Structure formats: C-alpha cells, structure tokens
Amino acid sequence: MPDPDFPILPSTRVGALLDRYPQLEDVLISLAPPFRKLKNPLLRKGVARVASLQHVAVVGGMSAGELVNKLRAAVGQSAIAPGDSSDAVSYFPDQPDWFDAAKIVTSIDERAAERDKMPIAGVLQAAVHLGSTEIIELITTFIPAPGIDILKGKGFLVWSVRDEGKLVRTYLLRPAYRDPAC
C-alpha cells in the first residue's frame, strides 16, 4: 500500500526510504550496484544517511526521474512527470585551473578497497593531512556522488573526469586559507 505521507522524490534520503520501504533495498542495489555495500550495517548507517536518490541515480547512470519512477512503481505510487525531477548537476565539469597531476600525493583505488568498505572513508582520512597545494585522487568504477557532495560541503575543491577505460577519477584539493578580512 503506497504511503501518501512519504512520497518518493529525487531528494529522498536512502536511509529514510529504506526505513519506510525495506523491501526496496534489492531494487535499489539492482539499479545502482555500487550501493550493494548498503548490506553492511555500518556502511548503511553512514551512506544511507547522506545519499539521496539523486545521488543513487548519478551512481547508477540514469536520470533521477527514471530511478524515482521505478521505486515508486515498486510500492504502488504513481509516476512523477519528467519535469518534476531535478536531474543531476554535472559531476564532470571542465578541468579546473587548480588541477595539476604533479601535485597528486595520494591515490585511493576503490577496486582495491575491502569489499565492505567505502573508499570515501579513506579519502576523508587522507584529506585531514592534506597540504593546501596537495591533491588526492580517488579512482572508482562509478561517480561517487554522495562523497563528492560531502567533500564540497567540507570546503574542498573537487573535480571528476571519466577516463577512456570508463574509470572515474575524482581529485580533491584543500583550498589555501584566505583571511576573510582581506
């Protein structure tokens, strides 16, 4: 039975969705396989709290409207009109002026991470020690949309690019401190 008090929208957080509709976990994972790590209770608690369905759509390589409508159909909610979904902000902008491959000091590869660990945790840990001109590289098989938004929220400059092998390389830089009085 659909819940009229809980409409599924692009802005819906994964955690809230799965709390209300736990049966959607497998549907979500089938649409965005990197979210299979939600099966780990610790990762689920962290990732599901910050990831929205907009993020899941980006990771899954589909529009937010398409993802939302598949989830809505699975619980008996009517589809939203295509114009009702705020599709992805570009996670692949042009190369920024601050990027310099010679300044990469750490590279973290999601493919080499333990199965139940999210690479963003390693990136956040490494970022604590990052100098103002040093860059961290995160290599993933998907666009790490929730992590990118977390890093941007912490003030990091972030740039992602998809290489010829379909890997996503995300770079982050801690901007130099600027005195707001200047």
HUZI-V21231 format. One record per backbone hydrogen bond with DSSP energy under -1.0 kcal/mol. NH is the residue of the N-H (numbers start at 1). CO is the residue of the C=O. E is the energy in kcal/mol with one decimal. If there is no record, write none. Layout:
((NH CO E) (NH CO E))
This chain:
((6 3 -1.8) (12 9 -1.8) (14 51 -3.0) (15 48 -2.9) (17 13 -2.4) (18 14 -2.8) (19 15 -2.0) (20 16 -2.1) (21 17 -3.4) (24 21 -2.2) (25 22 -1.6) (28 24 -3.0) (29 25 -2.4) (30 26 -2.2) (31 27 -1.6) (32 28 -1.9) (35 32 -2.6) (36 33 -2.3) (37 34 -1.0) (38 35 -2.1) (39 36 -1.9) (40 37 -1.6) (44 40 -3.0) (45 41 -1.9) (46 42 -1.6) (47 43 -3.1) (48 44 -1.7) (50 46 -1.0) (51 47 -2.9) (53 12 -1.9) (54 10 -2.0) (56 52 -2.0) (57 53 -2.4) (58 54 -1.9) (59 55 -2.7) (60 56 -2.8) (62 57 -2.5) (67 63 -2.1) (68 64 -2.9) (69 65 -2.5) (70 66 -1.8) (71 67 -2.2) (72 68 -3.0) (73 69 -2.3) (74 70 -1.6) (77 72 -2.9) (84 81 -2.5) (85 82 -1.2) (87 85 -1.3) (99 96 -1.1) (103 100 -2.7) (104 101 -1.5) (105 135 -2.8) (106 135 -1.1) (108 137 -3.1) (110 139 -3.4) (112 109 -1.4) (117 114 -2.1) (121 118 -1.3) (123 119 -1.9) (124 120 -2.8) (125 121 -2.1) (126 122 -2.5) (127 123 -2.5) (129 126 -1.0) (130 127 -1.3) (134 131 -1.2) (135 103 -2.8) (136 172 -2.0) (137 106 -2.9) (138 170 -3.0) (139 108 -3.1) (140 168 -2.7) (145 143 -2.3) (148 144 -2.4) (149 145 -2.2) (150 146 -2.1) (151 147 -2.7) (152 148 -2.6) (153 149 -2.0) (154 150 -1.2) (155 152 -1.7) (156 151 -2.2) (157 173 -3.0) (159 171 -2.3) (161 169 -2.1) (163 167 -2.8) (166 163 -2.1) (168 140 -3.1) (169 161 -3.1) (170 138 -3.0) (171 159 -3.5) (172 136 -2.1) (173 157 -2.2) (182 179 -2.2))
